[in-house]
Amino acid sequence: QSLTFYARRVADRIAFLTIFRIGERLRANMFVYRTVADPWVRAFRENPQKMLLDLMPEIAARCGNFAVASEVEVRQVSLTTTRGHRRDGVVFIGDAFATTCPAQGDGINRVLTDVDCLSSTHIPAWLETPGMAADKICAFYDDPIKVAADTRALRASIYAKRITTETGLEWRLRRLRNNTARQLMVFSRRIREGGKTAEPRA
């Protein structure tokens, strides 16, 4: 079971915070659209508990009087695509080929798609003839299934940032739609849970 919290202000540039249990402790992953050198990031590393409660006061109601037990680890991720990869004898898959936003969870799907394409189609074909020239390798990079998975992941990464940070009317309406949908999901879940625990009436 996990908890997910969303920022209240676009200016915070926070996609979401997710909290889940590992053993006797809770781990939190927060995805923000800032660079490591941003003063906001430095301030958060110095006092994460205070900033979390300021940004998302509802955390206290769900997690109680929590304390941050370890230093904040920061990992900056940039959207990248490998160049010069069409060569003899080597193939790049997953994040080694192209990096997408981890907040969307597309990385796992991409690497599994790559492995499936390789194991079911390309490696058997490569082994039918001697050598491992670039033209063989390129058949994998040009595989429509792989290309589609990479394209979807990149598009989702760009969309996720825009819906978190853009301030135009279109994006405000999109956020309103998403927030409304989340609230309805929470409301319906509470109704279901309430129905399960309600005492029968005479």
Secondary structure, DSSP 8 states (H G I E B T S, - for coil): -EEEE--S-GGG-EEEEEEEEETTEEEEEEEES--TT-HHHHHHHH-HHHHHHHH-THHHHHH-S----S---------EE--S---TT----GGGTEE--GGGTHHHHHHHHHHHHIIIIIHHHHTTSS---HHHHHHHHT-HHHHHHHHHHHHHHHHHHHHHH--SHHHHHHHHHHHHHHHHHHHHHHHHHHHHH-----
